[in-house]
Amino acid sequence: MSRIFLLTLGLATLLTSACSQAQNEVSNDLTATSDTNDRGGDDQKSGKKGKKGKKDKKGNDASAPLGVLQPVGELQGGIPESSGLAHGGRPGTFYTHGDAGTSPTLYLINEKGEKLGERELPVTNIDWESLADDGKGTVFITDAGNNNNTRRDLAIYRVDPQNPNSVGKISFRYPDQTAFPPAKDERNFDCEASLWNAGKVYLFTKDRANQTTSKVYSVSDQPGSHVAELLTKLSIAGEVTGADLSPDGRHLALLGREELYLLEGSDLSSALKATPKTVSLKGAGQTEGLLFLDNGTLLISTEQGALYRYKL
């Protein structure tokens, strides 16, 4: 028995040592110097299949999905949390940030969560909740966290992280909010999810009143004062915390707390008319950041700092 114990202990020590040696040192340069951490999008294989036919307590299809949630990394280098995700300047790099109570800083990371650099912006982080990007280097920071539905200073910051001192401010208001706050059963003006598409930033609300509806608005991506356009209301049994559109425009993914909502169409407009399919991410943590790596692969981050891949 003692020999078996010693052999087991030796193997555990060897594995722990190997994992520790595999960690790379963190660079302080904002621009990634290598894309060797890009794992590609189509060669990851999952080994588990989800159960079918089960419903959660909200009546959603809770079947594990078309794929499996795969842990890939943890935030390192003192990054406080991940409330949003956007593509970085090089393949395999990503921007993330903290929300209310943290500095107005964009962090550049790789998929393992290693910090490659950071930029503090000359604006205020009242409640940053989401990132989006146009695929050409421009990042949109949505400062529209509105837990109490009382804010009148909603904004989206348009920034090139390589030129952080030049920030454009897109101020906006909701056309259907007239009270601050509105009645308790109408408090659906908190936004924690956004995406960019064809010259507009799309905003998805977090329903704090009934957890049944996410309202979808669009705002021009140009600086100025704007009235958001209410496009539609999605039947979502939960609170939306992240959003992204696949590169081919056929898959709209919305994130909730340990839940994923998938809508399909020929483009964003038709996807917004589709019935959401609900996927359980139980056990993942407080899922907040969402980003398509390719047409069939999602990167998901949590407020606790975990990073996952999800294959559609």
RODO-2510 file (C-alpha; in nm, 4 decimals, decimal comma):
residues 312
     n   res          X          Y          Z
     1     m     0,0000     0,0000     0,0000
     2     s     0,2826     0,2445     0,0876
     3     r     0,4471     0,1834    -0,2513
     4     i     0,1225     0,2664    -0,4323
     5     f     0,0839     0,5851    -0,2247
     6     l     0,4398     0,6957    -0,2988
     7     l     0,3968     0,6249    -0,6696
     8     t     0,0732     0,8290    -0,6792
     9     l     0,2348     1,1152    -0,4885
    10     g     0,5303     1,1139    -0,7262
    11     l     0,3092     1,1303    -1,0342
    12     a     0,1038     1,4184    -0,8875
    13     t     0,4235     1,6121    -0,8094
    14     l     0,5552     1,5534    -1,1605
    15     l     0,2309     1,6772    -1,3215
    16     t     0,2169     1,9861    -1,0989
    17     s     0,5758     2,0734    -1,1876
    18     a     0,5094     2,0315    -1,5606
    19     c     0,2037     2,2604    -1,5484
    20     s     0,3972     2,5272    -1,3624
    21     q     0,6814     2,5235    -1,6149
    22     a     0,4326     2,5635    -1,8993
    23     q     0,3329     2,9185    -1,7913
    24     n     0,4750     3,1985    -2,0055
    25     e     0,5934     3,5354    -1,8742
    26     v     0,3626     3,8299    -1,9327
    27     s     0,4667     4,1141    -2,1656
    28     n     0,3818     4,4767    -2,0884
    29     d     0,3677     4,5821    -2,4528
    30     l     0,0124     4,6512    -2,5776
    31     t     0,0883     4,5095    -2,9223
    32     a     0,1267     4,1334    -2,9210
    33     t     0,4660     4,0263    -3,0541
    34     s     0,3589     3,6762    -3,1449
    35     d     0,0419     3,4976    -3,2455
    36     t     0,1616     3,1544    -3,1472
    37     n    -0,1130     3,1325    -2,8861
    38     d    -0,3817     3,1397    -3,1544
    39     r    -0,5239     2,7913    -3,1417
    40     g    -0,7207     2,8161    -3,4620
    41     g    -1,0909     2,7533    -3,4805
    42     d    -1,1601     2,4214    -3,6430
    43     d    -0,9189     2,1659    -3,5028
    44     q    -1,0423     2,1456    -3,1444
    45     k    -1,2228     1,8241    -3,0599
    46     s    -1,4642     1,7709    -2,7767
    47     g    -1,5110     1,4447    -2,6027
    48     k    -1,8531     1,4722    -2,4450
    49     k    -2,2065     1,4835    -2,5710
    50     g    -2,4897     1,6609    -2,3958
    51     k    -2,8119     1,5113    -2,2738
    52     k    -3,1223     1,5724    -2,4816
    53     g    -3,4789     1,6617    -2,4050
    54     k    -3,4399     1,8138    -2,0612
    55     k    -3,5981     2,1428    -1,9565
    56     d    -3,4656     2,3837    -1,6958
    57     k    -3,6807     2,5497    -1,4278
    58     k    -3,7649     2,8315    -1,6710
    59     g    -3,8958     2,5917    -1,9349
    60     n    -3,6035     2,6433    -2,1735
    61     d    -3,4394     2,3672    -2,3686
    62     a    -3,1531     2,2896    -2,1325
    63     s    -2,9937     2,0249    -2,3480
    64     a    -2,6205     2,0607    -2,3630
    65     p    -2,5754     2,1646    -2,6718
    66     l    -2,4228     2,1184    -3,0016
    67     g    -2,0804     2,1286    -2,8458
    68     v    -1,8887     2,1294    -2,5203
    69     l    -1,7547     2,4124    -2,3067
    70     q    -1,3761     2,3773    -2,3022
    71     p    -1,1617     2,5616    -2,0425
    72     v    -0,8655     2,7316    -2,2133
    73     g    -0,7245     2,9828    -1,9650
    74     e    -0,7434     3,2125    -1,6636
    75     l    -0,6796     3,5877    -1,6450
    76     q    -0,3291     3,6674    -1,5250
    77     g    -0,1156     3,9733    -1,4629
    78     g    -0,3474     4,1508    -1,2210
    79     i    -0,6445     4,1890    -1,4572
    80     p    -0,9392     4,2364    -1,2166
    81     e    -1,2111     4,0615    -1,4194
    82     s    -1,3480     4,0185    -1,7711
    83     s    -1,6744     4,1961    -1,8403
    84     g    -1,6407     4,2051    -2,2208
    85     l    -1,4325     4,0774    -2,5130
    86     a    -1,3197     4,2179    -2,8483
    87     h    -1,0625     4,1154    -3,1075
    88     g    -0,7099     4,2460    -3,0584
    89     g    -0,4791     4,3814    -3,3248
    90     r    -0,3241     4,0434    -3,4091
    91     p    -0,4639     3,6905    -3,4455
    92     g    -0,4994     3,5179    -3,1117
    93     t    -0,5181     3,8419    -2,9104
    94     f    -0,8199     3,9952    -2,7403
    95     y    -0,9204     4,3036    -2,5450
    96     t    -1,1037     4,2822    -2,2158
    97     h    -1,1869     4,5152    -1,9251
    98     g    -1,3370     4,5420    -1,5795
    99     d    -1,6707     4,7067    -1,5034
   100     a    -1,7854     4,9569    -1,2389
   101     g    -1,5269     5,0234    -0,9715
   102     t    -1,2243     4,9426    -1,1890
   103     s    -0,9959     5,1722    -1,3874
   104     p    -1,0839     5,2780    -1,7462
   105     t    -0,8322     5,0334    -1,8881
   106     l    -0,8293     4,8038    -2,1888
   107     y    -0,6217     4,4905    -2,1352
   108     l    -0,4714     4,2926    -2,4213
   109     i    -0,4636     3,9186    -2,3531
   110     n    -0,4150     3,5906    -2,5331
   111     e    -0,6481     3,2940    -2,5077
   112     k    -0,4606     3,1578    -2,2083
   113     g    -0,5441     3,4774    -2,0183
   114     e    -0,1875     3,6088    -2,0150
   115     k    -0,1661     3,9877    -2,0143
   116     l     0,0189     4,1195    -2,3193
   117     g    -0,0345     4,4880    -2,2473
   118     e    -0,2755     4,7528    -2,1242
   119     r    -0,3951     5,1040    -2,2069
   120     e    -0,5649     5,3387    -1,9634
   121     l    -0,8070     5,5675    -2,1476
   122     p    -0,8765     5,9352    -2,0696
   123     v    -1,2438     5,8712    -1,9898
   124     t    -1,4408     5,7528    -1,6875
   125     n    -1,5479     5,3961    -1,6236
   126     i    -1,8901     5,4575    -1,4730
   127     d    -2,0039     5,1062    -1,5559
   128     w    -1,8327     4,9565    -1,8597
   129     e    -2,0160     4,6376    -1,9441
   130     s    -1,9374     4,5362    -2,3012
   131     l    -1,6912     4,5567    -2,5915
   132     a    -1,7458     4,5352    -2,9670
   133     d    -1,5139     4,5886    -3,2628
   134     d    -1,5484     4,6596    -3,6333
   135     g    -1,2776     4,4164    -3,7437
   136     k    -1,0568     4,7054    -3,8600
   137     g    -0,8993     4,8076    -3,5314
   138     t    -1,1745     5,0216    -3,3811
   139     v    -1,3131     4,9120    -3,0443
   140     f    -1,6457     5,0260    -2,9003
   141     i    -1,6740     5,0334    -2,5201
   142     t    -2,0316     5,0369    -2,3968
   143     d    -2,0624     5,2328    -2,0736
   144     a    -2,4316     5,1606    -2,0226
   145     g    -2,4464     4,9484    -1,7089
   146     n    -2,7643     5,0722    -1,5461
   147     n    -2,8595     4,8436    -1,2584
   148     n    -3,1135     5,0837    -1,1113
   149     n    -3,2378     5,2149    -1,4476
   150     t    -3,1616     5,5709    -1,3355
   151     r    -2,8742     5,6756    -1,5633
   152     r    -2,9026     5,9673    -1,8075
   153     d    -2,5356     5,9651    -1,9110
   154     l    -2,5230     5,6495    -2,1245
   155     a    -2,2268     5,6363    -2,3613
   156     i    -2,0296     5,4273    -2,6063
   157     y    -1,6605     5,5113    -2,6456
   158     r    -1,5071     5,4715    -2,9905
   159     v    -1,1327     5,4144    -2,9651
   160     d    -0,8295     5,2894    -3,1538
   161     p    -0,6272     5,1252    -2,8740
   162     q    -0,3068     5,2166    -3,0579
   163     n    -0,4064     5,5843    -3,0275
   164     p    -0,5773     5,5853    -2,6857
   165     n    -0,5681     5,9616    -2,6325
   166     s    -0,8181     6,0175    -2,9138
   167     v    -1,1508     5,8815    -2,7939
   168     g    -1,4843     5,9549    -2,9621
   169     k    -1,7917     5,9668    -2,7402
   170     i    -2,1274     5,8375    -2,8623
   171     s    -2,3877     5,9649    -2,6163
   172     f    -2,7324     5,8097    -2,6422
   173     r    -3,0685     5,7705    -2,4761
   174     y    -3,3494     5,5201    -2,5078
   175     p    -3,6576     5,6507    -2,6928
   176     d    -3,8986     5,4632    -2,4661
   177     q    -3,7577     5,5621    -2,1258
   178     t    -3,9286     5,8649    -1,9740
   179     a    -3,8891     5,7950    -1,6014
   180     f    -3,5606     5,7537    -1,4095
   181     p    -3,6219     5,5015    -1,2710
   182     p    -3,9365     5,3657    -1,4330
   183     a    -4,1880     5,1523    -1,2444
   184     k    -4,0338     4,8310    -1,1129
   185     d    -4,2065     4,6110    -1,3711
   186     e    -4,0646     4,8269    -1,6541
   187     r    -3,6975     4,8257    -1,5542
   188     n    -3,5470     4,6961    -1,8762
   189     f    -3,2935     4,9698    -1,9568
   190     d    -2,9750     4,8075    -1,8288
   191     c    -2,7368     4,7152    -2,1131
   192     e    -2,4493     4,4692    -2,0678
   193     a    -2,4267     4,3350    -2,4244
   194     s    -2,3352     4,4922    -2,7570
   195     l    -2,2045     4,4128    -3,1038
   196     w    -2,1008     4,6130    -3,4094
   197     n    -2,2467     4,5591    -3,7555
   198     a    -2,2538     4,7728    -4,0715
   199     g    -2,1921     5,1112    -3,9137
   200     k    -2,4083     5,0616    -3,6065
   201     v    -2,3662     4,9412    -3,2498
   202     y    -2,6430     4,7034    -3,1438
   203     l    -2,7429     4,7029    -2,7772
   204     f    -2,9201     4,4202    -2,5917
   205     t    -3,0845     4,4966    -2,2587
   206     k    -3,0717     4,2964    -1,9388
   207     d    -3,4288     4,2602    -1,8148
   208     r    -3,4119     4,3367    -1,4435
   209     a    -3,7890     4,3498    -1,4061
   210     n    -3,9152     4,0144    -1,5296
   211     q    -3,6186     3,8309    -1,6884
   212     t    -3,8302     3,7525    -1,9940
   213     t    -3,7372     4,0085    -2,2602
   214     s    -3,4207     4,1565    -2,4075
   215     k    -3,4869     4,4759    -2,6007
   216     v    -3,2643     4,5380    -2,9015
   217     y    -3,1585     4,8904    -2,9979
   218     s    -2,9195     5,0288    -3,2585
   219     v    -2,7053     5,3427    -3,2387
   220     s    -2,4815     5,5074    -3,4984
   221     d    -2,1128     5,4231    -3,4518
   222     q    -2,0190     5,7902    -3,5019
   223     p    -1,9526     6,0316    -3,2124
   224     g    -2,2347     6,2667    -3,1171
   225     s    -2,5647     6,2662    -2,9297
   226     h    -2,8115     6,0060    -3,0506
   227     v    -3,1524     5,8608    -2,9773
   228     a    -3,1233     5,4823    -2,9966
   229     e    -3,3644     5,3045    -3,2296
   230     l    -3,5732     5,0267    -3,0736
   231     l    -3,5615     4,7408    -3,3244
   232     t    -3,7320     4,4473    -3,1561
   233     k    -3,7904     4,2590    -2,8316
   234     l    -3,6482     3,9092    -2,7932
   235     s    -3,8152     3,6477    -2,5774
   236     i    -3,5232     3,5541    -2,3505
   237     a    -3,5845     3,3737    -2,0215
   238     g    -3,2856     3,5236    -1,8457
   239     e    -3,0635     3,8319    -1,8290
   240     v    -2,8407     3,9000    -2,1309
   241     t    -2,4776     3,9815    -2,0457
   242     g    -2,2955     3,9449    -2,3794
   243     a    -2,3549     3,9396    -2,7554
   244     d    -2,1749     3,8770    -3,0830
   245     l    -2,2468     3,7981    -3,4482
   246     s    -2,0546     3,5354    -3,6428
   247     p    -1,8322     3,6589    -3,9289
   248     d    -2,0735     3,5219    -4,1897
   249     g    -2,3655     3,6982    -4,0168
   250     r    -2,5675     3,3791    -3,9802
   251     h    -2,5291     3,3128    -3,6074
   252     l    -2,6273     3,5555    -3,3347
   253     a    -2,5080     3,4493    -2,9901
   254     l    -2,6297     3,6048    -2,6668
   255     l    -2,4853     3,5226    -2,3280
   256     g    -2,6628     3,5011    -1,9946
   257     r    -2,5507     3,3883    -1,6530
   258     e    -2,4368     3,0322    -1,7220
   259     e    -2,6606     3,0265    -2,0308
   260     l    -2,6138     3,0781    -2,4033
   261     y    -2,8884     3,1815    -2,6471
   262     l    -2,8372     3,1034    -3,0171
   263     l    -3,0367     3,2571    -3,3023
   264     e    -2,9839     3,1755    -3,6693
   265     g    -3,0689     3,3528    -3,9935
   266     s    -2,9298     3,4632    -4,3260
   267     d    -2,8131     3,7900    -4,1655
   268     l    -2,8491     3,9857    -3,8420
   269     s    -3,1920     4,1184    -3,9335
   270     s    -3,3369     3,7719    -3,9893
   271     a    -3,1557     3,6256    -3,6883
   272     l    -3,3311     3,8835    -3,4701
   273     k    -3,6611     3,7293    -3,5840
   274     a    -3,5577     3,3726    -3,4994
   275     t    -3,6593     3,1749    -3,1915
   276     p    -3,3651     3,1552    -2,9486
   277     k    -3,2234     2,8146    -2,8641
   278     t    -3,1107     2,8014    -2,5015
   279     v    -2,7935     2,6176    -2,4048
   280     s    -2,6941     2,5486    -2,0445
   281     l    -2,3452     2,6562    -1,9352
   282     k    -2,4015     2,5390    -1,5799
   283     g    -2,0874     2,5479    -1,3720
   284     a    -1,9046     2,8008    -1,5886
   285     g    -1,9389     3,0900    -1,3435
   286     q    -2,0696     3,4428    -1,4057
   287     t    -2,0378     3,4424    -1,7846
   288     e    -1,9996     3,7968    -1,9214
   289     g    -1,7758     3,8225    -2,2315
   290     l    -1,8606     3,6659    -2,5679
   291     l    -1,6756     3,6640    -2,8996
   292     f    -1,6862     3,4603    -3,2210
   293     l    -1,3413     3,3285    -3,3161
   294     d    -1,4811     3,1901    -3,6418
   295     n    -1,8245     3,0924    -3,7711
   296     g    -1,8450     2,7923    -3,5413
   297     t    -1,6383     2,8774    -3,2333
   298     l    -1,7047     3,1106    -2,9406
   299     l    -1,4693     3,2488    -2,6781
   300     i    -1,6440     3,3082    -2,3450
   301     s    -1,5080     3,4868    -2,0382
   302     t    -1,6349     3,5104    -1,6826
   303     e    -1,6220     3,7809    -1,4183
   304     q    -1,4110     3,5420    -1,2126
   305     g    -1,1484     3,5388    -1,4913
   306     a    -1,2031     3,2016    -1,6574
   307     l    -1,1819     3,1656    -2,0364
   308     y    -1,3665     2,8973    -2,2337
   309     r    -1,4133     2,7857    -2,5906
   310     y    -1,7504     2,6665    -2,7114
   311     k    -1,7948     2,4810    -3,0420
   312     l    -2,1321     2,5201    -3,2138
***
